[in-house]
Amino acid sequence: MASPKKKLHGLVAATITPMTENGEINFSVIGQYVDYLVREQGVKNIFVNGTTGEGLSLSVSERRQVAEEWVTQGRNKLDQVVIHVGALSLKESQELAQHAAEIGADGIAVIAPFFLKPWNKVRAEELLDGIQDKIPTFQGLKFSDTDLLDFGQCVDQNHQRQFSLLFGVDEQLLSGLVMGATGAVGSTYNYLGKKTNEMLEAFERKDFSSALNYQFCIQRFINFVVKLGFGVSQTKAIMTLVSGIPMGPPRLPLQKATREFTDNAEAKLKSLDFLSFTGVKDGNLEACS
């Protein structure tokens, strides 16, 4: 992650790219999407064109257009707009990075090419060692692994550098906070941002019992949908259900979430009191407060 105007902290929603039923980008709902994140979920930072946003299923031209629309619609509403510019071609990444700077994005993030790649595995801790000598604008990382030893060393050995160290495993965020994460990037913050912010607030006031309860509650939902089969397609279906904003289908080769999945996810969200609804008695609710 490079060149944010200020240190990135708190929740960062990995945004979905809305599509029409024929697979074209639906730019018309992005403004509504921004307002929903801010007003309903309390999330004011976004991560555009990542995995959740199907960035690598978009053409370079489309990625540029999507980035432009989020920056435009987020102006004076969002705190930070980070554009993911990773690609299989380093040349394309460089072009996308330059474009992000030109349109006024707050920062960029990049995943290294992952098809043709070196054989050696580098831990995040090793990656951060001396990185600002090579990339002076480097500001932090999104850590999407469950290796808390590696993440903990990233935190422990970089206190003086004031990096943004963002945890990327939504269902284990509380563990990341204990290890020193400054924030988090995730897809569930699109529709569980409010509940996750409550967990962050409990953690900050050192009410660890409440924070743990919130994390367990979030885990109940994520564990449930993972068992059903959970990915980008299902994230789109859940976001459509919760927000009322049409996210559309995913790009091929991904397949649209089934009606059965959506119905089951809706029932679980209601049982956890994550949706406003009527007709379900309190006795059917799982304890999540």
C-alpha positions in Angstrom: 0.0 0.0 0.0 1.4 3.4 -1.0 0.9 7.1 -0.5 -2.3 7.5 1.6 -2.8 11.2 2.6 -3.1 10.1 6.2 -2.6 6.9 8.1 -5.3 4.4 7.2 -7.1 2.9 10.2 -10.5 1.4 11.1 -12.6 -0.6 8.7 -12.0 -0.6 5.0 -14.7 -2.2 2.8 -13.5 -4.2 -0.1 -16.0 -3.0 -2.6 -18.1 -5.0 -4.9 -18.3 -4.0 -8.6 -22.0 -3.8 -9.4 -23.0 -5.5 -12.7 -26.1 -5.5 -14.9 -27.6 -8.9 -15.7 -25.7 -9.0 -19.0 -22.3 -8.6 -17.2 -21.7 -4.9 -17.8 -20.6 -2.6 -15.0 -23.5 -0.8 -13.4 -21.9 2.6 -12.6 -25.3 4.1 -11.8 -25.6 2.6 -8.3 -22.1 3.5 -7.0 -23.2 6.8 -5.6 -26.0 5.1 -3.7 -23.5 2.4 -2.6 -21.2 5.1 -1.1 -24.1 6.7 0.9 -25.1 3.2 2.1 -21.6 2.4 3.5 -21.3 5.8 5.2 -24.9 6.1 6.6 -25.8 2.5 7.3 -22.5 0.7 8.1 -20.4 3.6 9.4 -17.6 2.6 6.9 -15.7 5.5 5.3 -12.7 3.8 3.7 -12.8 1.6 0.7 -10.6 -0.8 -1.3 -11.5 -0.8 -4.9 -10.9 -3.4 -7.7 -9.6 -6.1 -5.4 -10.8 -9.8 -5.3 -14.2 -8.8 -4.0 -14.5 -6.2 -6.8 -13.5 -8.8 -9.5 -10.7 -6.5 -10.5 -8.8 -9.2 -12.4 -12.0 -10.0 -14.3 -12.2 -6.5 -15.6 -10.3 -5.0 -18.5 -7.7 -2.3 -17.8 -10.1 0.3 -19.3 -12.9 -0.9 -17.0 -10.7 -0.8 -14.0 -9.8 2.8 -14.7 -13.5 3.7 -15.1 -14.5 1.9 -11.9 -11.7 3.7 -10.0 -12.8 7.1 -11.4 -16.4 6.6 -10.4 -15.5 5.6 -6.8 -13.2 8.5 -6.4 -15.8 10.9 -7.9 -18.7 9.6 -5.8 -16.7 9.3 -2.7 -15.4 12.9 -2.7 -16.3 14.7 0.5 -18.0 11.6 1.8 -15.3 9.0 2.2 -12.1 9.4 4.2 -9.9 7.2 2.0 -10.2 5.5 -1.4 -7.5 3.0 -2.1 -7.3 1.5 -5.6 -5.9 -2.0 -6.1 -3.6 -2.0 -9.1 -2.3 -5.5 -9.0 -2.2 -7.4 -12.4 -0.4 -10.2 -14.1 1.6 -7.7 -16.0 3.8 -5.2 -14.1 3.3 -2.8 -17.0 -0.4 -2.8 -16.4 0.1 -2.3 -12.7 2.3 0.7 -13.4 -0.3 2.2 -15.7 -3.1 1.7 -13.2 -1.0 3.2 -10.4 -0.3 6.3 -12.5 -3.9 6.6 -13.3 -4.9 6.3 -9.6 -2.6 9.2 -8.8 -4.0 11.3 -11.6 -7.6 10.9 -10.5 -6.8 11.8 -6.9 -7.1 8.4 -5.2 -5.8 8.4 -1.6 -3.5 5.4 -2.1 -2.8 2.3 -4.1 -2.5 -1.3 -3.2 -0.9 -4.1 -5.2 -0.7 -7.9 -5.2 2.4 -9.2 -7.0 1.9 -11.2 -10.3 0.8 -14.6 -9.2 0.9 -16.8 -12.3 4.6 -16.5 -13.4 6.3 -15.9 -10.1 9.5 -16.6 -8.2 9.8 -19.9 -6.4 11.0 -18.5 -3.1 8.4 -17.7 -0.4 8.9 -14.4 1.4 7.2 -13.8 4.8 5.5 -10.4 5.3 7.9 -9.7 8.1 10.9 -10.1 5.7 9.1 -8.0 3.0 8.8 -5.1 5.3 12.5 -5.1 6.3 14.0 -2.1 4.5 11.1 -1.7 2.2 11.0 2.1 2.4 14.5 2.2 1.0 13.1 0.6 -2.2 9.6 2.2 -2.1 9.8 5.6 -0.3 6.0 6.0 -0.5 5.3 2.6 1.1 2.7 3.1 3.9 1.5 -0.4 5.0 0.1 -3.7 4.1 -3.1 -5.8 4.0 -2.3 -9.1 5.8 -4.8 -11.8 4.6 -3.3 -14.8 6.2 -4.0 -16.5 9.5 -0.2 -16.7 10.5 -0.3 -14.5 13.6 3.3 -15.1 14.2 4.2 -13.4 10.9 1.7 -10.6 11.5 2.8 -10.1 15.0 6.4 -9.6 13.9 5.2 -7.1 11.3 3.7 -5.1 14.1 6.5 -5.6 16.6 9.4 -4.7 14.3 7.8 -1.7 12.7 6.5 0.4 15.6 8.6 3.4 14.7 7.5 3.5 11.0 3.8 4.2 11.7 2.7 1.7 9.0 -1.0 1.0 8.5 -1.1 -2.8 9.3 -4.5 -3.9 8.1 -5.8 -7.4 8.9 -7.6 -9.2 6.1 -9.3 -12.2 7.8 -12.8 -10.8 8.8 -13.7 -13.7 11.0 -10.5 -13.4 13.0 -10.2 -9.7 13.2 -10.3 -9.6 17.0 -7.1 -11.7 17.1 -5.5 -9.2 14.7 -6.5 -6.3 16.9 -4.9 -8.0 19.9 -1.7 -8.4 17.8 -1.7 -4.7 16.9 -3.7 -4.3 13.7 -4.5 -0.7 13.0 -7.5 -1.6 10.9 -9.0 -4.2 8.6 -9.9 -4.7 4.9 -12.7 -7.1 4.2 -15.8 -7.9 2.1 -18.1 -8.4 5.1 -17.7 -4.8 6.1 -20.0 -4.0 3.2 -22.9 -5.4 5.2 -21.6 -6.2 8.6 -19.7 -3.0 9.1 -22.0 -1.7 11.8 -21.6 -4.8 13.9 -17.9 -4.9 13.3 -17.6 -1.3 14.3 -19.3 -2.2 17.6 -16.6 -4.8 18.1 -13.9 -2.2 17.5 -15.5 0.2 19.9 -15.7 -2.4 22.6 -12.1 -3.3 22.0 -11.0 0.3 22.3 -12.8 0.8 25.6 -11.2 -2.5 26.8 -14.5 -4.3 27.1 -13.0 -7.5 25.8 -16.0 -9.6 26.8 -18.3 -7.6 24.6 -15.7 -7.5 21.8 -15.4 -11.3 21.9 -19.2 -11.7 21.8 -19.4 -9.5 18.7 -16.6 -11.6 17.0 -18.4 -14.8 17.9 -21.6 -13.4 16.5 -19.9 -12.5 13.2 -18.2 -15.9 13.1 -21.6 -17.6 13.4 -22.7 -16.0 10.2 -19.4 -16.5 8.3 -19.1 -20.1 9.4 -22.6 -20.8 8.3 -22.2 -19.3 4.7 -18.7 -20.9 4.3 -20.3 -24.3 4.8 -22.8 -23.5 2.1 -20.0 -22.3 -0.3 -19.0 -18.7 0.0 -17.2 -16.4 -2.5 -17.6 -13.4 -4.6 -20.9 -14.5 -6.1 -22.4 -15.1 -2.7 -21.0 -11.8 -1.4 -22.9 -10.0 -4.2 -26.1 -11.8 -3.3 -25.8 -11.0 0.4 -25.0 -7.3 -0.3 -28.0 -7.0 -2.6 -30.2 -8.6 0.1 -29.0 -6.4 3.0 -28.5 -3.1 1.2 -31.3 -3.3 -1.4 -28.8 -2.1 -4.0 -28.6 -4.4 -7.0 -25.1 -5.9 -7.2 -26.0 -8.1 -10.1 -24.2 -11.4 -11.1 -20.5 -12.0 -11.1 -18.4 -12.1 -14.3 -17.9 -15.4 -15.9 -16.4 -17.9 -15.1 -18.0 -17.4 -11.7 -21.7 -18.5 -11.4 -24.5 -16.5 -9.8 -25.4 -17.5 -6.2 -28.3 -19.9 -6.0 -31.7 -19.0 -4.7 -31.3 -21.6 -2.0 -28.1 -19.9 -0.8 -29.7 -16.5 -0.6 -32.7 -17.8 1.2 -30.5 -19.7 3.8 -28.3 -16.6 4.2 -31.3 -14.4 4.8 -32.7 -16.7 7.4 -29.3 -16.7 9.2 -29.0 -12.9 9.1 -32.5 -12.6 10.6 -31.7 -15.1 13.3 -28.7 -13.1 14.3 -30.7 -9.8 14.1 -28.5 -8.5 11.3 -31.5 -7.5 9.3 -34.5 -5.3 10.1 -37.5 -7.7 9.8 -40.8 -8.7 11.3 -42.4 -12.0 12.0 -39.6 -13.7 13.9 -40.1 -14.1 17.6 -37.4 -13.0 20.0 -37.0 -16.6 21.1 -35.7 -17.5 17.7 -32.9 -15.0 17.9 -29.3 -16.0 18.6 -27.6 -13.8 21.3 -25.5 -11.3 19.5 -25.5 -8.2 21.6 
